[in-house]
Amino acid sequence: MIEEGLLTRSLFDPDYVGLRLLDYGFIPALGIGAYWTVFVLAIHGVWSVAMPISMVEAGSRRPDTPWLGKVGLTVSAVLFLLGGAVPIALASPAAIYPLSAAQITWTLITAVALIIAAFLSVRFRRPLLPATPASPWTVFAITIAGGLAFWLPTLLALVGIKLESIVPAWITVGFYLAHYATMMLLILRWSRRTGWGPWHKFALGAASVVTYAWHGFPQPPSFPAPAHVDLIGNAVFALAALGLLAFVVVRLRRTAPPT
């Protein structure tokens, strides 16, 4: 919320990097594009935040130990604020999309509400169910399918099929919201069972890593580059991702029994 709302401002800038991201499903009262909002926040929620954390914790010998103490959290918070404030302070005023007081206020309120909800969520954990969850391979396969469904509209655009020209925005947004709800309910249902363990958690993260790795190949590069350079870059990052997964598997074999 803070990054896309206040730093890059892609949630509110109608011509962000010249892509007109808000046109599809634009909501004038909020000044946002419904499609872009549900799309980009999910990218960050899953791939920018949850996936890296899950991989580090899966490969850690102490996955339940806090990463940082009070000093580390303070330093991280200061660096985060500087990382957001300095580029804006150094940028040309003409290059920064102006936000209204309402947009800034509601973005901050939403971010704070989500932070509070995250801390309060531990109080509403339900007891585990005496049942066996789906196997890690099943969790992996379903998560891979979920990732494919998420990126499907983007893949269609790469072959010249643009959803905005054939499907109303509310249908696309409804599809995404239903997709998120389905995956969340599945994961909550699985994780409430007593058989849920490290290999299941790894399966979720690994599927997300693999999804981002394969998606890099059809996705056009952000900057102009020869096709062979783009292919080499994607291959290097994909191999690095597979290497990371192999490293975590070796760690898990030492600390968690196979399922």
DADAWO-V499759 format. One record per residue. RES is the residue in three letters. SS is DSSP state (a for helix, b for strand, c for the rest). PSI is psi in radians with two decimals (* if undefined). D_CENTER is the distance of its C-alpha to the mean C-alpha in whole Angstrom. Layout:
res=[RES:RES]
ss=[SS:SS]
psi=[PSI:PSI]
d_center=[D_CENTER:D_CENTER]
//
This chain:
res=[MET:ILE:GLU:GLU:GLY:LEU:LEU:THR:ARG:SER:LEU:PHE:ASP:PRO:ASP:TYR:VAL:GLY:LEU:ARG:LEU:LEU:ASP:TYR:GLY:PHE:ILE:PRO:ALA:LEU:GLY:ILE:GLY:ALA:TYR:TRP:THR:VAL:PHE:VAL:LEU:ALA:ILE:HIS:GLY:VAL:TRP:SER:VAL:ALA:MET:PRO:ILE:SER:MET:VAL:GLU:ALA:GLY:SER:ARG:ARG:PRO:ASP:THR:PRO:TRP:LEU:GLY:LYS:VAL:GLY:LEU:THR:VAL:SER:ALA:VAL:LEU:PHE:LEU:LEU:GLY:GLY:ALA:VAL:PRO:ILE:ALA:LEU:ALA:SER:PRO:ALA:ALA:ILE:TYR:PRO:LEU:SER:ALA:ALA:GLN:ILE:THR:TRP:THR:LEU:ILE:THR:ALA:VAL:ALA:LEU:ILE:ILE:ALA:ALA:PHE:LEU:SER:VAL:ARG:PHE:ARG:ARG:PRO:LEU:LEU:PRO:ALA:THR:PRO:ALA:SER:PRO:TRP:THR:VAL:PHE:ALA:ILE:THR:ILE:ALA:GLY:GLY:LEU:ALA:PHE:TRP:LEU:PRO:THR:LEU:LEU:ALA:LEU:VAL:GLY:ILE:LYS:LEU:GLU:SER:ILE:VAL:PRO:ALA:TRP:ILE:THR:VAL:GLY:PHE:TYR:LEU:ALA:HIS:TYR:ALA:THR:MET:MET:LEU:LEU:ILE:LEU:ARG:TRP:SER:ARG:ARG:THR:GLY:TRP:GLY:PRO:TRP:HIS:LYS:PHE:ALA:LEU:GLY:ALA:ALA:SER:VAL:VAL:THR:TYR:ALA:TRP:HIS:GLY:PHE:PRO:GLN:PRO:PRO:SER:PHE:PRO:ALA:PRO:ALA:HIS:VAL:ASP:LEU:ILE:GLY:ASN:ALA:VAL:PHE:ALA:LEU:ALA:ALA:LEU:GLY:LEU:LEU:ALA:PHE:VAL:VAL:VAL:ARG:LEU:ARG:ARG:THR:ALA:PRO:PRO:THR]
ss=[c:a:a:a:a:a:a:c:c:c:c:c:c:c:c:a:a:a:c:c:c:c:c:c:c:b:b:c:c:c:c:b:b:a:a:a:a:a:a:a:a:a:a:a:a:a:a:a:a:a:a:a:a:a:a:a:a:a:c:c:c:c:c:c:c:c:c:c:c:a:a:a:a:a:a:a:a:a:a:a:a:a:a:a:a:a:a:a:a:a:c:c:a:a:a:c:c:c:c:c:a:a:a:a:a:a:a:a:a:a:a:a:a:a:a:a:a:a:a:a:a:a:a:a:c:c:c:c:b:c:c:c:c:c:c:a:a:a:a:a:a:a:a:a:a:a:a:a:a:a:a:a:a:a:a:a:a:a:c:c:c:c:a:a:a:a:c:c:a:a:a:a:a:a:a:a:a:a:a:a:a:a:a:a:a:a:a:a:a:a:a:c:b:c:c:c:c:a:a:a:a:a:a:a:a:a:a:a:a:a:a:a:a:a:a:a:a:a:c:c:c:c:c:c:c:c:a:a:a:a:a:a:a:a:a:a:a:a:a:a:a:a:a:a:a:a:a:a:a:a:a:a:a:a:a:c:c:c:c]
psi=[-0.79:-0.75:-0.96:-0.41:-0.71:-0.47:-1.21:-0.50:0.42:-0.37:-0.43:-0.35:1.94:-0.34:0.70:2.17:0.50:0.33:-0.14:0.94:-0.35:-0.11:-0.63:1.85:0.59:2.34:1.74:-0.68:-0.52:-0.28:0.46:2.84:2.13:-0.78:-0.89:-0.65:-0.89:-0.43:-0.95:-0.59:-0.55:-0.67:-0.85:-0.69:-0.71:-1.01:-0.60:-0.49:-1.11:-0.74:-0.87:-0.71:-0.78:-0.65:-0.75:-0.77:-0.57:-0.61:0.05:2.55:-0.27:1.19:-0.38:0.06:2.31:2.47:-0.68:2.62:-2.86:-0.71:-0.80:-0.71:-0.69:-0.81:-0.75:-0.72:-0.73:-0.78:-0.66:-0.81:-0.73:-0.71:-0.50:-0.63:-0.68:-0.85:-0.64:-0.69:-0.58:-0.27:2.72:2.39:-0.57:-0.36:-0.09:2.17:2.20:2.31:2.56:2.85:-0.64:-0.72:-0.76:-0.79:-0.84:-0.52:-0.78:-0.72:-0.76:-0.76:-0.80:-0.70:-0.69:-0.68:-0.79:-0.74:-0.65:-0.74:-0.62:-0.37:-0.50:-0.37:-0.24:0.39:2.29:2.71:2.64:2.60:2.39:1.28:2.79:2.20:3.08:2.72:2.74:-0.64:-0.65:-0.74:-0.75:-0.83:-0.76:-0.65:-0.64:-0.78:-0.68:-0.69:-0.69:-0.73:-0.66:-0.76:-0.03:-0.85:-0.65:-0.72:-0.66:-0.66:-0.55:-0.41:0.28:0.11:1.82:2.16:-0.64:-0.33:-0.22:-0.36:2.22:2.57:-0.63:-0.49:-0.78:-0.79:-0.74:-0.68:-0.80:-0.76:-0.71:-0.67:-0.80:-0.78:-0.72:-0.85:-0.71:-0.77:-0.69:-0.84:-0.72:-0.71:-0.79:-0.83:-0.22:-0.07:2.55:-0.41:-0.07:2.23:-2.90:-0.64:-0.58:-0.77:-0.71:-0.68:-0.70:-0.87:-0.71:-0.72:-0.65:-0.70:-0.83:-0.68:-0.80:-0.56:-0.84:-0.53:-0.43:-0.47:-0.85:-0.33:2.19:2.57:2.65:-0.50:2.58:2.30:2.58:2.63:-0.71:-0.57:-0.74:-0.75:-0.76:-0.78:-0.79:-0.70:-0.72:-0.82:-0.62:-0.74:-0.66:-0.69:-0.76:-0.63:-0.70:-0.78:-0.70:-0.70:-0.78:-0.66:-0.77:-0.75:-0.78:-0.63:-0.46:-0.46:-0.39:2.36:2.56:2.57:*]
d_center=[12:14:13:12:15:18:17:16:17:16:16:19:21:22:23:20:21:23:21:21:18:19:22:21:21:22:23:26:26:23:23:19:18:17:15:13:12:11:9:8:7:5:3:3:4:3:3:5:6:7:7:10:11:12:14:16:17:18:20:21:25:24:21:22:23:21:20:22:25:26:27:24:22:24:24:20:20:23:21:18:21:23:20:19:23:25:23:24:27:28:27:30:30:30:27:25:24:26:24:27:27:26:22:22:24:21:18:19:21:17:16:19:19:15:16:19:18:16:19:21:20:21:25:24:23:25:28:27:28:31:29:28:24:23:24:21:22:21:18:17:18:17:13:14:16:13:11:14:14:11:12:16:16:15:18:20:20:21:24:25:24:23:22:23:26:27:24:24:21:22:22:18:17:18:17:14:14:17:14:12:15:16:13:13:17:17:15:17:21:20:19:22:25:27:26:23:22:21:21:19:16:16:16:13:11:14:13:9:11:14:12:10:14:16:14:15:18:19:17:19:19:18:22:25:26:28:27:28:26:23:24:25:22:19:21:22:18:18:21:19:16:19:21:18:18:22:22:20:22:26:25:24:27:29:27:27:29:28:27]
//
